[in-house]
Structure formats: structure tokens, C-alpha cells
Amino acid sequence: MGFGTLALICLVALLGPILSLPRWLHLPVVIGELLVGILLGQTGFGVVHADDPTFAFLAEVGFALVMFVAGTHLPLRDPALRAGLPRGLTRAVGVGLLAVPVAWLVAEFFGTGHAALYAVLLASSSAAIVLPVLNGTPLTGPAMVELLPQLAVADAACVVALPLAIDPAHVGRALVGALVVIAGAVVLWLVLRWFVRSGREERIRHLSHERSLALELRASLTILFTLAALAVAGHVSVMLAGFAAGMALSAVGEPRRVAKQLFAVTEGFFAPIFFVWLGASLDLRQLADHPSAIVLGIVLGLAAVAVHGAMVVTAQPWPAAVITAAQLGVPTAAAALGTTLGLLRVGEATALLLGALVTITATAIVAGRVEALAVATAPSPTGD
């Protein structure tokens, strides 16, 4: 992989932001980046090769950063999270329990033997998809207050569960590795909390700003890559390391300046590389020989929408229930891990991403209704 290839990836990855410009579509930027990867990879012209070591490593760095930013998106310090926790937690657990038999039926029908993986996929939610879609929408009404913790719990639980579900043969090793990474994240959170409360964080932030040293960004990347090294040593995905580090940072309060810097580094460079690599690693020609993979993807997507939508029985408004089915990080991680480890069947990785696209389509369809619901139920400024 040379600078010419890197420049080409960055150039054509502009398609992602271009496709996301029409706000009424509510399309995530990554959709365009995946399409670019498919076009340039083994499905298309074969210009980029997913098995290139440099390309693959840069993609893994991008993967860790994508999950890091996703973890920081969880509103862990938002008072609404605590207010709506009982119902949000109950619904997240309800979705998880309902996902198990549905996933078993899907795995049995298609004969893949991946019931545990499908259960995690069906139960997952993506705060990184839903919160940007709801950007600017009041989150103070009852439906929104209960939506936030449901997203947070489902997101975090499924990220932790995925490494265990995707490779059951090594579940013991994965569990130990996951516990080490989580313990590292807890220690990190304690250190960061002490650092903030002692006033040292504020002094360093001012110094960094005055002298343009970007110390917070350097520290954030050091933290992320340290946890990623623990994850690799423990034979678990850097996905967990990135998400855990992001949650630790979110729990103590991520400074806006750091958030902007991380967003720029991730979305401007490393995330496009990861999603282009992921698209390049997929061979859609396989779907012609295995049309059942297309059906599997559609079924997984519709099943996720149905499982989350079933929470209307708990008095959750149906648009809010459907939008919690939005998923991207977990199925993307499953496709990337499954492809790298050779654990998925032919066309199955593409099916997982297709299922995610179905849930994103459903999210785009109901986003307007969720916004209207949030506005209608938000308390008035006068408290009336």
C-alpha cells in the first residue's frame, strides 16, 4: 500500500459525506464509505486489497477509533440517563431475552449454527447512529428519557458479548481477555476521575490550549492504544478496547475540544480507511452463488426491527421502539472479526451488513416521527 492508494481512498471516501448531505435521508456517512470499498475491492475493480498488511493495520486502528468515538457518544453523565434507567434497562433486557429464541430460529432455518451471534446482533442498538439522527431533538420528554439508557445498556452489553458469541470455541480465552480490558477501563476511569477532581486536568487543558500542544488528544490516543494492546494480548477485538476507553472518557466528561479533535482524526482519516477496507474485504459476487445470504441479511434486519418493536407492549411509543433497532458497530465488528478469523460462511459477512442496512433504513423512516414525538412530549420552558 503506497501514498497513491491512500490518496485514492481518501478522495473517493468523500462519497460518504456527499450521500449524507440530504438530511431527509438520515444516511450515515459510513454507507458511502462501504460502497467505495466494495467498488474498489474484490467485488469491483480490485484496486485495493484488504489483505495488504499496512492497509489492514490502518483499518484496525480505524476500527478502534470508531468504537472509541461510539463509546464517548453514550450520554453517561446526562441526568436523563439516570431518570429513565429502570424502564430503559427493563426494555433492553426484554429485547435481549426475546432475541434469543428468534436468533435460534433464524440460525436453524439457515443452518449456520450461529444462534449466539445472531442473538447479540438482534439485541444490539447503536447510540452512534441514533444520537446523531436525533441531533437537536429535545431529549427531556418521557419517551426520550427512557430511550437513552436503553441505547446505552444495549450498546455496551452487546459490544462486550460479541467476542464471546462469535467464537464459542475459545469463549474462555475471550472471557478472560474481555475482563482484563474491562478492568483496565475501570482503572482508567478511576484515574481520570481523580485527575479531574484534583484540578490537574483543568490546568493541563489550559496549558495545552495556550501553547497549542494537543496534550489531551495525545493522552486520549495513548489510553486507547494501551487498552488496544491489552485486547490484542488477550485475544479479543480492539472493538472492546475502543468502546471501553470511550465510555471511561464519557463517564468523567469529555472536553469539547478533545471531542472535536478525536472526531477530526477519526472521521477525517481513520474511519474512512476502516470502512473502505471492510467494503473491500467483501465479495458480493458470492451472493450470486449463495442467494440465501441475501435472504439471511434481510431476515436479520427485519427480525431486529421486530424484536425491538415488540417493546410497544411496555407502553413504549412504536417510533421510539423501532429506532432502537438501529445497529452498525456490532454487525460491522462481527463482519470484520468473522472475515479475519474465517469463522463465517461464504456470504455471511455481507449478510450481517445487509441486516444492519435494513435497520438503518427503518431508522431513517421513523426518524421524523421520533423527532415529532420528542417535541410533543418535551416539557415546556415554563414548566407547564
N, C-alpha and C positions, 0 to 999 in steps of 0.2 A: 504494500500500500504506500503510495507516494503522495506528494503535495497536490499533484494533478487530480488524483482520485478524491482526495479530501476536499479540494476546491469544488469539484463537481457535486459531491454530496451536499455541501453547504449551499451551493447555488440552487440545485433542484429542490432542496428541502424547503425553500421558500414557498413551495406549493402548499404546504401545511397552513401557514398563516393566511395565505390568499383564500383558501377554501373556507377558513373560519370567519372571514370578514362579514358575510351576511348574518346578522345577529338572529334573524328569524330561524336560521337553520340549526343553531346551537351545536355546531360541529366542533369537536375538539381538534386542536392543531395536529395531534398525532395521526389522525386519519390520513391526512395528506402525506405525512412522512412515511407511513406504512406503504401507501400507494407508490411513492417514489422508490422505496426499497424493492417492492415487487417488480416495478418496471425495470430497475437496473440490475436486479439479481438474477437468480437461476430461472425464475419464471419468464423474465423478459429478455433483455439484451446481453446479460452475463457480463456487464461492465465491472461490477463489484462482486467480490467473492466473500461470503460470510465466514469461510474457513481460514481467511487470512489472519494470522496471529495478532498483528497490530490492530487490524480492524476489530477483531473480536475483543481484544483487551480494552480498547477505547469504548466499545459498546458496553462492556461490563462496568466501566467507570460511569458511563451514562446511566446505566440501569440503577446503580447505587444512588446517584444523584437524583434521579427521577423519584425513587422511593423516599429519599431524604426530604425532598420538597413536598411530597404527598403527606409525609408524617407531620411536617410543620403546618399543613393545611388543617389538621384537626384542631378545632377550637377548644383546647383543653382548659383554657383559663376563662372561657366565656361563662358567665353565671347561668346562662340558659342551659348549658350542658348539665349542670348540677340540678337545676329545677326540673328538667324533663327526664332525668336519668332513670327513675323507676319504670315509667312506661316505655321509654326508648330501649332499655335493657331487656324488658319483657318481650318486646316485639322482635328484637334481634335474636333472642334465644328461640322464640317461636318460629321465626324463619329458619333458623338452623335446624331445629327438630323436624320441621316439615320437609326440609331439603333432603334429609337422609333417605326416606323411602322413595321419593321422586328420583333421586340420583341412582338408587339401586335399580329401579325400573328401567331407566334410560340405559344404564350400563349393561343390564341383562338383555335388553332388546337389541342393542347394537353389538353385544358380545365383546366389549372392550376390556371388561374386568376392572374398570377404573371408577368404581362407585364412590370411593372415598374422595378422589379428586373432584368428581362432579359435584359431590355434596358441598365441598368447600367453595367451588365456583358459584353454585346456585345461591349459597348463603351470603356471598360477599357483596359489599357495597363499596363505592368509590367516592370518598369525600373530595378527591382531586377532580372528579368530573362534576359532581352535584354542586359543590360550593361555587365554582366559577360560573356555572349556569345561573345560579341564584344571586350572582353578584349585584348588590344594590337593592335586593329584596329584603323587606323587614323580616327579621328572624325572631321577633318578640311575641308573636301570636302563639296560641297553644299548639297548633299543628307543627309549627316550625321549632318550637322549644323541645318538642318530643322527637322531632326528626334528627336534630343534631347528635344526641347521644346514641341513637340507633345507628347512624352512619359511623360514628367513632368506634363503637363496640364491634360492629360487623367488620369494619375495615381492619382494625387491629387484630381481632381474633383470627380472621382468615389469612392474614399475612403470616401469622405465627404457625397456623395449622398447615399451610400449603406444603412446606418442605417435608412434613411428616406424612402427608397424604399422597404426594406424588411418587415417593419411593419407599413403599411399605417394607421392602426387603431390608432396608437399612434404617428403620424407624428409630432404633435405639441410639445409633450414632447421631442421627439427625436431632433427636430429642436432647441429647447431651450438648451438642453444638448450639442448639437454639437457646437452651438455658444459660449457657456461657455468654452468648451475645446479649440476652435479656438482662442478665446480671450486670454485664458491663454497662448497659444503658442505664440501669438503676443507679449504679455508682456515678456515672456521668451526670445524671440528673441531680444527685445529692451534691456533687462538687459544684455544678453550675448554680444551684440554688444558694449555696453558701457564698459563692463568688458574687452573686447579685446582691444578696442581703448585706454583705460586708462593705458594699460600696466600691469594691475594686473594679467591678465590671463597668460602672459608670465612668470612673477615672480613665480607664484604658480606652473606653469608647470615645471620650473627648479627645484624648491624645491622638488616637488613630485618625479621628476626623480632622484635627488641626494640621497634622503632618501628612495626611493622605497615605497612611501606612496599610490600610485594609487589614488591620490585625484581626478583626472579628471574622472576616472571611477566611483568613489563613487558619485561625483556630478551628472554625467550623469544618473545614476540609480535613484538617488533621484528625479531628474527632471522628469524622465519617470514615476515613480510610483506616484508622486504628480499629474501629469496630468491624470494618470490612475484612481486615486481616484476620481478626478473631473468627469471623464467619468462615473464611476460606480454610483456616486451620481446623475448624470444627466440622468441615464438610457440609456446611449449609450455605444457602444462597446469600449473596450480598444484598438481596432484596430485604431480608430481615434486618440486616445491619443498617441499611439506609433508613428504613422506616422507624426502627427503634431510636436511632440518633435524632431523626426529625421530631419524634414525639417528645424526647427529652428536652430538646430545644424549645418546642412549643409549650411544654409544661412550665418552663421558667419565664417565658415571654421572649419571643424572637424580636430583636430590634428591627424597625422598618428598613434601616439602611442595609443590614445583613440580608434581610429578606429580598431586597431588590438586587443585591449583589449575587446571591445564590440563584435567583430567578434568571438573571442575565447569563451566568455561567452555564446553567443547566439548559434553559430553553433556547439560548442562543447558539449553543455548540454541542454539548454532550448528549442531550436528549435527542436531537435530530439524528446523531450518529447511531444511537441505540435503536431507534425505531426504523431507520433505514436498514441497519444490519438485520433486524428482526424480519422486515419485509423481504430482504434479500435471501434470508435463510429458508423462506417458504417456497415450495414448488407447487404452484397452483395447477400445473399440468397433471399432477397426481389426481386431482379431483375428477378429471375426465374418466380416469380408470376406476375411481372409487367415489361414485356419486353419493354413496351412503354418508360420506364425510360431510357433504353439503347439508344433507338432511339432519345429521347429528348436530351440526352447528346451529341450525335454525331451531331444532328442538331444545337445545340447551338454553338458547336465548329466550325462547317463549316460556320455558319452564321456570327460568329465573324471574321473569316478569310475573308469572302466575303465583309463584311461591311468595314473593314479596307482596303482590297484590292481595293475597289472602288475608293480610293483616287488617283488611277492612272490617273483619269480624271483631276486631278490638276497638272499633269506632275511629280508626284512622281514616281520614278522607282518602278516597281512591287515588287522586293525583299524587298525593304525598307518598302513598304506599308504592305506587308504580315507580316513582322517581328514585326510590331507594334501591331499585334493582340495577341501577347504572353500575357497570363494572368495566374496568380496564386494566388496572395494575395487577390484580391477581391472575386473570386469564393470560395477560401478556407474560407475566412471570412463569406461569405454567407452560406456555408455549416455548419460551426461551429455555427453561430448565429441561423440559421434556425433549427438546431438539438437541440440546447439548449433551444430555446423558443418554440419549437414544431410548427413552422409556415409552414414547408414544408410538402409536401405529401410523402407518402411511396416511397422510392427510389429516390426522387428528389434531396436530398443532394448528393448522389452518381452521379447522372446525371450532376450536376453542376461541380463536379470534373472531370468527364469524358470529359466534354466540354473543360475544361482547358487543359487536356492532349492532346486533338486534336490540340489546338492552339500551345502547346509546340512542338508537332510533326511537325507542319508546320514550326515553328521557326527553328527547327533542320535541316529541309530540305533546307531552303533558307539561312541559316547562312553563308555557304560558298560563295554564290553569293553576299550577302551583304558585306562580307569582301573584295571580289574582286572589288565590286563597290566602296567601300571606298578607297581602294588603288588606283584605276584608276582615281578617281576624286580629290584625295588629292593634294594640291599644292606642287610643288617640293621644296626642301630645298633652292634652289637659287631664288625662287620666279617666275620662268619662267612658 
